[in-house]
């Protein structure tokens, strides 16, 4: 899961000692948490409800806004790696969409390894 999060432009997955969990970060905004056997991701509220109804191992977000976040019990989950990639990317995309267009471009630019030269 950490590798998937780290592979997204501008994203970093780091251990937060104060929360005792892996924190999926995009320019200071959280798009996921992973602790013990739970992965918590942001999602569309309607899609979140559908997932909770369809999969017993998907529950309302643990210690976060239960409308906008779902937690997945990793020990019970039947999702494939491709399924996790899709969910992590969707969470990342929701957070990215909350940034201004200018900030989105700056994140993409920085992630590409490019640097602006100043005179």
C-alpha positions as CSV (number, residue, x, y, z in Angstrom):
1,X,0.0,0.0,0.0
2,X,2.8,2.4,0.9
3,X,4.5,1.7,-2.5
4,X,1.2,2.6,-4.3
5,X,0.8,5.8,-2.4
6,X,4.5,6.8,-2.9
7,X,4.2,6.2,-6.6
8,X,1.6,9.0,-7.1
9,X,3.0,12.4,-8.2
10,X,3.8,14.6,-5.2
11,X,2.6,12.0,-2.7
12,X,4.6,10.7,0.2
13,X,3.8,8.0,2.7
14,X,5.4,8.5,6.0
15,X,5.1,7.2,9.6
16,X,3.4,9.6,11.9
17,X,4.7,8.8,15.3
18,X,2.1,11.0,17.0
19,X,-0.7,9.1,15.4
20,X,1.2,5.7,15.2
21,X,0.2,5.1,11.6
22,X,1.3,5.5,8.0
23,X,0.1,8.8,6.7
24,X,-0.6,9.2,3.0
25,X,0.3,12.9,2.3
26,X,-0.2,15.1,-0.7
27,X,1.2,18.6,-0.1
28,X,0.1,18.6,3.5
29,X,-3.3,17.1,2.9
30,X,-4.2,13.5,4.0
31,X,-5.5,11.1,1.4
32,X,-5.0,7.9,3.5
33,X,-4.1,6.3,6.7
34,X,-2.9,2.8,7.4
35,X,-2.5,1.3,10.9
36,X,-2.4,-2.3,12.0
37,X,-5.1,-4.0,9.9
38,X,-7.0,-0.9,8.6
39,X,-6.5,1.2,5.5
40,X,-8.6,4.4,5.6
41,X,-9.2,6.3,2.3
42,X,-11.2,9.2,1.2
43,X,-14.1,8.6,-1.2
44,X,-17.2,10.0,-2.8
45,X,-20.0,9.8,-0.1
46,X,-22.4,7.8,-2.3
47,X,-19.7,5.4,-3.4
48,X,-18.6,5.0,0.2
49,X,-22.2,3.9,1.2
50,X,-22.3,1.5,-1.7
51,X,-19.0,-0.1,-0.7
52,X,-20.1,-0.5,2.9
53,X,-23.3,-2.2,1.8
54,X,-21.5,-4.5,-0.7
55,X,-18.4,-5.5,1.3
56,X,-18.6,-6.5,5.0
57,X,-14.9,-5.6,5.4
58,X,-15.5,-2.0,4.4
59,X,-16.7,0.2,7.3
60,X,-17.2,3.9,8.0
61,X,-13.9,5.7,8.4
62,X,-12.2,5.0,11.7
63,X,-11.4,8.3,13.6
64,X,-12.3,10.4,10.5
65,X,-15.4,11.9,8.9
66,X,-17.6,8.8,8.3
67,X,-19.3,10.3,5.3
68,X,-16.2,11.1,3.3
69,X,-13.9,8.2,4.5
70,X,-14.0,4.4,4.5
71,X,-11.8,2.0,6.4
72,X,-11.0,-1.4,4.9
73,X,-10.2,-4.3,7.2
74,X,-7.1,-5.6,5.5
75,X,-7.2,-9.0,7.2
76,X,-10.7,-9.7,5.9
77,X,-10.5,-7.9,2.5
78,X,-10.8,-9.8,-0.8
79,X,-9.6,-6.8,-2.9
80,X,-6.7,-7.4,-5.2
81,X,-3.6,-5.2,-5.5
82,X,-5.2,-3.6,-8.6
83,X,-8.3,-2.9,-6.5
84,X,-6.2,-1.2,-3.8
85,X,-4.4,0.8,-6.5
86,X,-7.7,2.0,-7.9
87,X,-9.0,3.0,-4.4
88,X,-5.8,4.8,-3.3
89,X,-5.6,6.6,-6.7
90,X,-9.3,7.7,-6.3
91,X,-8.6,9.1,-2.8
92,X,-5.5,10.9,-4.1
93,X,-7.5,12.3,-7.0
94,X,-10.2,13.7,-4.6
95,X,-7.6,15.5,-2.6
96,X,-5.8,16.8,-5.6
97,X,-9.1,18.1,-7.0
98,X,-9.5,20.2,-3.9
99,X,-6.4,22.2,-4.8
100,X,-6.4,25.2,-7.1
101,X,-5.4,24.6,-10.7
102,X,-2.2,26.5,-10.1
103,X,-1.3,24.4,-7.1
104,X,-2.1,21.2,-9.0
105,X,0.2,22.3,-11.8
106,X,3.0,23.1,-9.2
107,X,2.7,19.7,-7.6
108,X,2.8,17.9,-11.0
109,X,5.8,20.1,-12.0
110,X,7.7,19.4,-8.8
111,X,7.0,15.7,-9.0
112,X,8.4,15.5,-12.5
113,X,11.8,16.6,-11.1
114,X,11.8,19.9,-13.0
115,X,13.0,23.0,-11.4
116,X,12.5,26.6,-12.4
117,X,15.6,28.6,-13.0
118,X,15.7,32.1,-11.7
119,X,18.1,34.8,-12.9
